[in-house]
Each structure stands twice: as structure tokens, then as C-alpha cells.
Amino acid sequence: MQPALERVCRQSPATLRSDGDDEARISPVPRHEPERTCIVTREVRHSSDLIRFVLGPEGQVVADLRHKLPGRGVWVSAHAEQVQEAVKRRLFARAFKTEATTSPTLAEDIDQVLRQDLRQSLSLANKAGNVITGFTKIESAIVEKPLVALIHAAEAAEDGRRKLANQLRKRLGEAISSFPVVQELSNDELDLALGRSGVIHAALVAGAGSDGFLNRWLRYRSYRGTEATQADPSEGPGAHTILEASGSELNE
């Protein structure tokens, strides 16, 4: 993996806007953003919807995920398939107008850094006291806490997912269609991020670090070209719901 890719990732695209703070909001923040042209699609888009690439000291193509590395940059839409296309068609050399060495695994390398960033942001939310683990505790939290997401290990059994979804449905009704469910991380990754073993289910409480985690999750999903998972996919997509504490109204 290229060293420059280890830098903290910039949040992406279309659904997200950040002021650079780790606690970026999910809701868009009106501001001026420069526009750039994707070298693959030739579409002109906001820079936040693109990944910037620069040439390293030995002419290697490096992803500048925070848009801060020195040198002339070229831009690609922030989706894995577009990065793969740029590599396949050797568009970086054409865009830089010089020899450019491109790793054949560039798109996969970026994916891994985004995934690592997702794990790290979950760890930060946990250190802030905003992650609940344990099936029984999560069931109680659905009734009592201001939750913003459920988290299931990729290996989690369908029965457990369904039981928690049913509990959410009792509380949310139709609004369940917009309640985020994160299920990209494995059991081992959750254990590592949360500093405990055997984590299969978790819940994310509103607070410090929670917005940052959800932003990174949405960015990761967008890069992979997948829609954000909801508690009940059959309900269809919708605006994100925050489950307020017991006695409060639900916000969408």
C-alpha cells in the first residue's frame, strides 16, 4: 500500500460536506467548493466528489485523499470503478503529460484506507462513550437512548438482525426505512476497534464521534458504489433518522 494513502481520508462525495473537522455533519453545509474535471468521465464536479491524485518523487501516482499534497493534481470521481478505469486506460500519464507509474491495485489500496479510517472512527466514538454492545443492552437502548445507527458484524446471524429490526420497528414505525445499519465490518474488525472480544452487534449513540463515523461509512459505501443499508431494506431509501431518547419526538 502506498504510504501517502495512510493519511487521514477526506470525506467524500455527494451526500457529505465537511468543514475539515473530525466531527463533520451529515447534513450539507453551504459553502463554495472549487470544481474539477474527472479525467475518466470528463464531468465537471465539486472537488469533494472527486479524489485528487499527484505524482510522487519517483513518478508514482499517489492518491491525495485530503487534497493537501503538493504538486499538480488530477482528479477522478470518488468511486472505485472510475479509479480502476483510469488505471486500465492509462489516463494518469495522459493527464500528467509525463511518465506515471500506477499501481494495478490502486483502487483496492484506496478501499483499504477508507475501511481502516472507518474502523478508527468507530474506535474514537467508542472512546467517547457512544458505542453500546451486547444484545440485551442494545434492545434496551432502542427504547431509552438517542441512537443514530445499528452496527452488525458481517458474520452476524440473520435472526439477531431481524430481532433488533423488529424492536426498532416498534419504536420507529415507517421511519425505520431511514435508520442506518452498518454491516461492512467483520467480527474481528469490530473487536479490534472496540477493544473487546466477541462483538456481533453494537449500537451508536448520538454524540462526539458519531457523526464522523457515519460520514466515513457513507463515504466508504459511496466509493464502493453501494447504497447505505437501512434497518429494513424493504421500506426503501429515505433521509436518515435519529432515534431520540425516550419521551422525545423522532426526527428525520
N, C-alpha and C positions, 0 to 999 in steps of 0.2 A: 504493500500500500504506500502511496506517495506521502512523504512527511507533511507536506502542506495540507493534506486532507485531514490531518489530525486537529486542525484548528476548529474552534467552535463554529458550528454551522449557522449560516444566516437563514432566517425563516423565509419560507417560500411564498410564494405564489398566490395566486388568485384569491384564495379565501382568507389570506392573512396579511396584515400590515403590522410592522413593528417599529418602535422608536429606537431600537437598539438595546433596550433594557431586557434583562433576562425574564422579566415578568410581563412580557408583551401580551396585549389583549387579543382576544379572538375577534372582537368586533373591529371593523375597518377604522383606521384613523386618517381623517382627511389630511393630505399633505402632498406637496409636489414631489413627483418622482421622475427622474430622467427616463427617457425612452431609448431603447436599444433595439437593434435588428438581430433576430435569430439567424445564425449562419446556415441553419438547416431548412427552416420553413420560409425564411425571408419575411416573416411577420414582424411588425414593429410593436413592441410590448414594453410595459413598465419594467424597469430593471429588477424589481422584486419578483417578477415572474420568470426570471432567467437565471442561469448560472454563468458566472464570469470565469473565463479561462485566461491564463497568462503563460508565457514561456519561462521556464526555469533557466538557471545559469548554463545548463548544458543543452538547451534547446528542447527540453521535455515539456509536454503540455501538463499544466498544473491547474486543478480546479480551485478557484478563489471563492470559497463559499460565503465569505463575509464581505466580498467586494472591497478588499483593502490592500491586496498585494500590489507592489509597484510594477510598472511596466504597462505596455499596451495590452488591452484586453479584447477578447472576442466573446460573443455571447451565444448561449444555446438555451432553448426553452427548458425549464426545470423538470424534465421528465426523462426517465431512463431510456425510453425508446429513441428520443431525439439525440441524446448523448451517443448512444450506440450507432445511430445513423451517421453522426458526424465523424465517428471513428472509422466506420466502414467505408465511407465515401472520401476519406482523407481530406475533409473540409478544413481542418485546422491549419494545415500547411498553406492552403489556398488563402485562408483568411489572414494569416500572419504574413503572407508573402515571403516565406522563408522555409527552410527545412524545419520540421517539427516532429519530434518523436512522441508518439501517442501510445500509451499502454493499451493493449487489446482488452484489458479488464477495467478500463476507466469507469464505465457506468456502474459496474459491480463495486468498485472501490468507493465511489460516492455513496452508494446504497449502504455499505457497511458503516461509513462515518455517520450518516444520518441515523442509522439504527443505534450506534453507540451513543450518539447525542440524546436519543430518546431514552435510553437506559439511564444516562447520567441525570437527565432532568427529572426522572422518576425518583432517583436517589435523593435529589435535592428536595423534592416535595415531601418525601418520607422524613427527611431530617427536620423539616419544618412542622412535622406532626400532622400531615394532611393525607396520610395513607392508612387505611384500615384493612387488616387481613383477618381471615377466619370466617367461615361461612356464617356462623351464628351471629357474629358481631356485625357482619355486613347486612344481614337481614334486619337487625335492629337499627342500623344506621340508615337504611332506606326509609324507615319511619321517622327517625329522630334527627338526622343530620342534613346539612346543606350539601348534598353530593353533586358532583359535576360529571362523574363518569364511573363506569364499572370496568374492571380490568380482569380478564381471564387469561390464564396460561394457554398457549396454543394447544396443549395436550388436554385441556380441561374437558371433562365428560359432558356430553350434551344434557344429561339430566340435571347437573348442577347449574348450567347456564339457564336452562328452562325454568328452574325453580326461582332463581333470582329475577328473571324476566317477569315471571308471574307476580312476584312481590312488587316489582316496580309498576306493573300494570294496575295493580290495586291502588297505588298511590297517584299515578300519573294519568291513567286513562289513555286517551288518544295521544297525549303529549309524549308517550313512550317512544313514538316514531323518531323523535329528535334527541333522545338521550344517548350520548356516545358510549360505545363499548369497545375497549381496546383489547385485541386478542392476537397481536402480532408477536409478542414476546414469549419465549419458551419458559418453562418452569425454572430451568437453570438460570436464565437471564433475570427473571423476577427475584429469585433467591439472591443473586449477586447484587442487584440494585437495591434490594430492601434489607440486606444483611441478615437474612434468616433462611431457614430451610423449609421446603415443602409448601411453598406459596402456590396455590392454584387459583384462588380468587382474591381480588382486592377491590377496594372502593376508594375513589379520590374525592376528598372533601374540599370545598371551596376555601381558598386561602393562598398564602405565599407559595409560589412554585407550581400551583395547579394550572394556571393559565399558560405558563411556559411549557409545561408538559403537553397540554392539549395542542398548543401551537405546533410543537415539534412532531406530535403524532399526525396532525393534519398535513404537515409538510411532507412527512415520510410517505403517507398514503398517496398524496398528490404525485410525488416523484415516481412511485410505483405504478401510477395510473389506476388506482383503485378508489372507490368511493368510501367515505367514512362509514364505519359499521355502526348500526343503531341497535338498541336493545331488542327491538322487534322488527327485523328487516321487512316483514310482510306489510308493515304500515307505510313503507315508502319513506323517502328522504324528507327532511324538514330542518328548520332552524334549531340550533342547539338549545336544549332545555337544561336549566339548572334546578335541581331538586332542593327547594328551600327547606329550612328547618321546620319541624312540626309546628303547625299553627300559622304558618306563613302562606301567602299565595304563591303559586307556581309562576315562574317567569319563563317566557320563551324568547 
